[in-house]
Every structure is written in C-alpha cells, then in structure tokens.
Amino acid sequence: MSNNNAGSEDPAASLMDAILMASRRLRSWMREGSGVTVPQFRVLSFLHARDGSSLSELASHLGVTPPSASRLVESMASRGLLKVEEDPRDRRRLLLRLTDSGMGTLSSARAYALSALSGRLSGIPREEVLTASAVLRTLAGGDRDDRD
C-alpha cells in the first residue's frame, strides 16, 4: 500500500502502486469510450497491426492458451468486431480479420482514452511526462513497437 511519507517510501513499491492505479484508470476509460475490456482492446490492436493472423499467433501475443483466445475471439466475433475465416491454404488454420465495426470500436476506445489521459496530463510539464514515458518503456522491455 501507499505510504503518505513519500521521502521514506520504497521507490519500487511506489511505482508499482502508481502503475496499478493508472492501469485501472485506463481500463475504465476504454470501457467508457467503447465498451471494450483491455483484453478485447489488445485483440483489436493486434489485428489492426497484423490483420489475418491466426488464433495461435493471437494467443501467443496475449500470453494465453489457444482455448482462452478462442473464447475471446468467439465473443468478439458475435459482436461483429472481428471475423474468423478458414485459411484457403490450410483449412485447419483460422485467420482473424478486423471488421469495420471493430476498427471503429478500436478508434473510439483509443480516442476516448487518449483524450481523458491528455486531460489528466495537461497540468504536468511536458518533460516530466516524457521522462515517465521513458521509464515505463524501459520497464516494459525497451523501445520495441508492441503497442496494444
């Protein structure tokens, strides 16, 4: 838990608490902006970048089992956010495609969350925001372009 005495608080514990609080806020903004959960947002983002990926590629990206990814995909397909097609070269393989509705949902979620975040950041100096971003990228494993 957070300690009000910031000078004596463990920096790692403080940062972990802050990341968790910020993650909860981002999840809330995504739901408010489009009705999607973070896992659904990650699926939409992945397919936006890699349309036509297989279910196993998606599962690997999400860090879940193929059955878990399959349940998520079925739910999203039933909402019209994505479609599942047989691979014409291998009928055992399923290809996942983002629909127009899925793209609109992704755009809405991203725009709403970015607008809300921009509002929160408006009182913080730009250099501090860039420093925080750099720290978070380092914690996430570097500068690789894995935006979901």
PLY file of the C-alpha trace (Angstrom):
ply
format ascii 1.0
element vertex 148
property float x
property float y
property float z
element edge 147
property int vertex1
property int vertex2
end_header
0.00 0.00 0.00
0.99 3.59 -0.44
2.73 5.42 2.31
1.95 9.10 2.73
5.55 9.79 3.74
6.95 9.90 0.19
10.53 10.51 1.35
10.81 7.17 3.14
8.72 5.10 0.74
10.33 2.36 -1.32
10.50 3.76 -4.89
9.72 0.37 -6.47
6.63 -0.07 -4.28
5.50 3.46 -5.01
5.95 2.97 -8.76
4.14 -0.37 -8.69
1.17 1.20 -6.88
1.11 4.08 -9.36
1.22 1.74 -12.37
-1.66 -0.32 -10.99
-3.75 2.79 -10.31
-3.03 4.16 -13.80
-3.90 0.79 -15.37
-7.26 0.75 -13.60
-7.95 4.27 -14.85
-7.02 3.36 -18.45
-9.27 0.27 -18.30
-12.11 2.47 -17.09
-11.60 4.98 -19.91
-11.56 2.21 -22.54
-14.85 0.80 -21.24
-16.41 4.28 -21.10
-15.25 5.13 -24.61
-16.26 1.95 -26.38
-17.44 -0.77 -24.03
-14.37 -2.95 -24.58
-12.20 -4.60 -21.98
-8.41 -4.40 -22.05
-8.09 -7.95 -23.48
-10.57 -7.01 -26.23
-8.67 -3.78 -26.88
-5.45 -5.79 -27.17
-7.08 -8.15 -29.69
-8.35 -5.23 -31.78
-4.94 -3.52 -31.66
-3.14 -6.74 -32.60
-5.42 -7.38 -35.56
-5.16 -3.76 -36.67
-1.40 -4.22 -36.89
-1.47 -7.86 -38.08
-4.74 -8.49 -39.90
-5.14 -12.10 -40.99
-3.20 -13.53 -38.05
-4.00 -16.99 -36.79
-5.66 -17.84 -33.50
-2.39 -19.34 -32.23
-0.48 -16.14 -33.12
-3.05 -14.11 -31.21
-2.90 -16.45 -28.20
0.89 -16.18 -28.16
0.72 -12.39 -28.35
-1.80 -12.23 -25.49
0.10 -14.78 -23.40
-2.94 -17.04 -23.06
-3.82 -20.56 -24.13
-5.46 -21.11 -27.53
-8.76 -22.14 -25.86
-8.80 -18.87 -23.88
-8.06 -16.87 -27.02
-10.76 -18.83 -28.86
-13.40 -17.89 -26.28
-12.40 -14.23 -26.51
-12.49 -14.35 -30.33
-15.90 -16.05 -30.36
-17.32 -13.38 -28.07
-15.91 -10.56 -30.18
-16.98 -12.18 -33.45
-20.54 -12.48 -32.12
-20.46 -8.70 -31.51
-19.24 -8.11 -35.07
-15.84 -6.75 -34.02
-13.88 -9.33 -35.97
-14.47 -12.21 -38.32
-12.98 -15.67 -38.42
-12.14 -17.24 -41.78
-10.62 -20.52 -42.89
-7.15 -20.19 -44.36
-7.57 -21.09 -48.06
-4.17 -22.80 -47.98
-4.82 -24.81 -44.78
-8.45 -25.35 -43.75
-7.36 -26.36 -40.24
-5.98 -22.86 -39.66
-8.27 -19.96 -38.77
-7.50 -16.40 -39.84
-8.73 -13.43 -37.84
-9.77 -10.20 -39.50
-10.81 -6.88 -38.04
-14.24 -5.70 -39.23
-15.20 -2.09 -39.90
-17.11 -2.19 -36.62
-14.02 -3.50 -34.84
-11.91 -0.74 -36.34
-14.45 1.86 -35.25
-14.53 0.40 -31.75
-10.74 0.44 -31.56
-10.63 4.05 -32.78
-13.30 5.11 -30.27
-11.59 3.38 -27.34
-8.20 4.81 -28.24
-9.55 8.35 -28.85
-11.57 8.43 -25.63
-8.69 7.08 -23.52
-6.18 9.45 -25.14
-8.48 12.42 -24.61
-9.02 11.53 -20.97
-5.30 10.93 -20.45
-4.41 14.21 -22.16
-6.76 15.99 -19.80
-5.06 14.43 -16.81
-1.59 15.26 -18.15
-2.41 18.87 -19.01
-1.07 20.23 -15.72
2.18 18.26 -15.81
5.23 19.70 -17.58
5.93 18.00 -20.92
9.46 16.94 -19.90
8.10 15.12 -16.83
5.59 13.25 -18.99
8.32 12.26 -21.45
10.54 11.08 -18.57
7.70 8.99 -17.14
7.06 7.51 -20.58
10.73 6.59 -20.95
10.77 4.90 -17.54
7.65 2.88 -18.39
9.10 1.84 -21.76
12.25 0.66 -20.01
10.18 -1.34 -17.54
8.17 -2.84 -20.41
11.32 -4.13 -22.05
12.68 -1.36 -24.18
11.62 0.60 -27.21
10.13 -2.22 -29.23
6.97 -1.29 -31.08
4.45 -3.54 -29.33
1.57 -1.12 -28.89
-1.50 -2.79 -27.58
0 1
1 2
2 3
3 4
4 5
5 6
6 7
7 8
8 9
9 10
10 11
11 12
12 13
13 14
14 15
15 16
16 17
17 18
18 19
19 20
20 21
21 22
22 23
23 24
24 25
25 26
26 27
27 28
28 29
29 30
30 31
31 32
32 33
33 34
34 35
35 36
36 37
37 38
38 39
39 40
40 41
41 42
42 43
43 44
44 45
45 46
46 47
47 48
48 49
49 50
50 51
51 52
52 53
53 54
54 55
55 56
56 57
57 58
58 59
59 60
60 61
61 62
62 63
63 64
64 65
65 66
66 67
67 68
68 69
69 70
70 71
71 72
72 73
73 74
74 75
75 76
76 77
77 78
78 79
79 80
80 81
81 82
82 83
83 84
84 85
85 86
86 87
87 88
88 89
89 90
90 91
91 92
92 93
93 94
94 95
95 96
96 97
97 98
98 99
99 100
100 101
101 102
102 103
103 104
104 105
105 106
106 107
107 108
108 109
109 110
110 111
111 112
112 113
113 114
114 115
115 116
116 117
117 118
118 119
119 120
120 121
121 122
122 123
123 124
124 125
125 126
126 127
127 128
128 129
129 130
130 131
131 132
132 133
133 134
134 135
135 136
136 137
137 138
138 139
139 140
140 141
141 142
142 143
143 144
144 145
145 146
146 147
